[in-house]
């Protein structure tokens, strides 16, 4: 069990209540993440099943939509999946008209990815309920809790480079 104590006996108490660091609270946080993720992905999973797609397809569509013109290697870097898995998923999305792939202009070896109109429609369909769910939770929690959530999620992300993606204020997607 992790516990924080005041540096001096009878001295000032820490500003943060250490109760959230107890094993039970940590385990509850793990469960909250599991249940939250389950419900967060339930509707997109149902939509994907109708297309005979899975979560890997969703992630590919989401990140290409969020970063139009991204490279295949950039997508591999974000998703941390094997080239074989990405090749299979991307091949299906290209074949079925959701994604287009083109050569890079400065480096012809690069493969740049964009969603087609059909792909943008599917991405919107997959993300609409997720955005509404997050907006509802943010409204109910309030601004201070939203910032606290952001800090907690950044703390959970183990890779410094991935954390740095969020050093900027939220806004339009960057290429």
C-alpha positions in Angstrom: 0.0 0.0 0.0 1.3 3.4 -0.9 0.8 6.2 1.7 2.0 9.8 1.9 2.8 11.2 5.3 3.5 14.8 6.4 7.2 15.5 6.6 6.9 16.7 10.2 4.9 15.1 13.0 2.0 17.3 13.7 3.1 19.5 10.7 0.9 20.6 7.8 -1.0 17.9 6.1 -0.3 17.3 2.4 -2.5 19.3 0.1 -3.7 16.1 -1.7 -5.7 13.5 0.2 -3.5 10.3 0.1 -6.5 8.0 0.4 -6.7 7.7 -3.4 -3.3 5.9 -3.3 -4.5 3.0 -1.2 -4.7 -0.4 -3.0 -8.5 -0.5 -3.1 -8.7 2.9 -4.8 -6.0 1.9 -7.3 -7.9 -1.3 -8.0 -11.1 0.6 -8.4 -9.3 2.9 -10.9 -8.3 -0.1 -12.9 -11.9 -1.3 -13.0 -13.2 2.1 -13.9 -10.8 2.1 -16.9 -12.0 -1.4 -17.9 -15.7 -0.5 -17.6 -15.2 2.9 -19.2 -13.4 1.4 -22.2 -16.0 -1.4 -22.6 -18.8 1.2 -22.8 -16.7 3.7 -24.8 -16.1 1.0 -27.5 -19.6 -0.8 -27.4 -21.4 1.3 -30.1 -18.4 1.6 -32.5 -17.9 -2.2 -32.1 -21.5 -2.8 -33.1 -21.1 -0.5 -36.2 -17.8 -2.2 -37.1 -19.4 -5.6 -36.9 -21.9 -4.6 -39.6 -18.9 -3.9 -41.9 -17.0 -7.0 -40.8 -14.3 -4.7 -39.4 -12.6 -4.8 -36.0 -11.0 -2.3 -33.6 -7.8 -2.2 -35.6 -9.9 -0.9 -38.5 -11.4 1.7 -36.2 -8.0 2.9 -35.0 -6.6 3.2 -38.5 -9.7 5.1 -39.7 -9.6 7.4 -36.7 -5.9 8.3 -36.9 -5.9 8.8 -40.7 -9.0 11.0 -40.2 -7.3 12.9 -37.4 -4.1 13.3 -39.4 -4.9 13.5 -43.1 -1.9 12.7 -45.3 0.0 10.8 -42.6 2.5 8.2 -43.7 2.2 4.5 -43.2 5.3 4.6 -41.0 3.7 7.4 -38.9 0.6 5.3 -38.5 2.7 2.2 -37.5 4.5 4.4 -34.9 1.2 5.6 -33.3 -0.6 2.2 -33.3 2.4 0.0 -32.4 1.1 -2.9 -34.4 3.1 -5.1 -36.7 3.5 -4.2 -40.4 1.6 -7.4 -41.2 -1.5 -6.5 -39.2 -1.5 -2.9 -40.6 -1.0 -4.2 -44.1 -4.0 -6.5 -43.8 -6.2 -3.9 -42.2 -5.1 -1.1 -44.6 -5.5 -3.4 -47.6 -9.1 -4.1 -46.6 -9.9 -0.4 -46.1 -8.3 0.6 -49.4 -10.0 -2.3 -51.3 -13.4 -1.3 -49.9 -12.9 2.4 -50.7 -12.5 3.9 -47.2 -8.8 4.9 -47.5 -6.7 6.1 -50.4 -2.9 5.8 -50.5 -0.7 8.0 -52.6 3.0 8.5 -53.1 4.8 11.3 -51.2 5.7 14.3 -53.2 9.2 14.9 -51.8 9.9 11.2 -51.2 8.2 8.8 -53.6 8.9 5.9 -51.3 6.5 7.4 -48.7 2.9 6.2 -48.8 0.5 8.9 -47.6 -2.9 8.0 -46.4 -6.2 9.8 -46.5 -9.8 8.9 -45.9 -12.2 8.9 -48.8 -15.6 10.6 -48.5 -16.9 7.1 -47.6 -14.1 6.7 -45.0 -14.9 10.1 -43.5 -18.5 9.1 -43.2 -17.6 5.9 -41.4 -15.2 7.8 -39.1 -17.9 10.3 -38.2 -20.4 7.4 -37.5 -17.9 5.6 -35.3 -16.8 8.7 -33.3 -20.1 10.6 -32.9 -21.3 8.6 -29.9 -17.8 8.6 -28.4 -17.6 12.4 -28.6 -21.1 12.8 -27.2 -20.2 10.4 -24.3 -17.0 12.4 -23.5 -18.8 15.7 -23.8 -21.6 14.5 -21.4 -19.0 13.3 -18.9 -17.0 16.5 -19.1 -20.1 18.7 -18.6 -21.1 16.7 -15.5 -17.6 16.7 -14.1 -16.7 20.4 -14.6 -13.6 22.1 -15.8 -11.4 21.3 -12.9 -12.2 17.6 -13.1 -11.6 17.6 -16.9 -8.1 19.0 -16.3 -7.5 16.5 -13.6 -8.6 13.7 -15.9 -6.2 15.0 -18.6 -3.3 14.9 -16.1 -4.2 11.4 -15.0 -4.4 10.1 -18.5 -1.1 11.8 -19.4 0.4 10.1 -16.3 -0.8 6.7 -17.5 0.8 7.1 -20.9 4.2 5.6 -20.4 6.0 6.9 -23.5 7.4 10.5 -23.2 7.1 11.1 -27.0 3.4 10.1 -26.9 2.8 12.4 -23.9 4.5 15.2 -25.8 1.8 15.0 -28.4 -0.5 16.6 -25.8 1.7 19.4 -24.7 -0.2 21.7 -27.0 -3.8 22.9 -26.3 -6.5 20.9 -27.9 -7.5 22.2 -31.3 -7.6 21.2 -34.9 -5.5 18.2 -35.9 -2.0 18.7 -37.1 -0.4 16.8 -40.0 
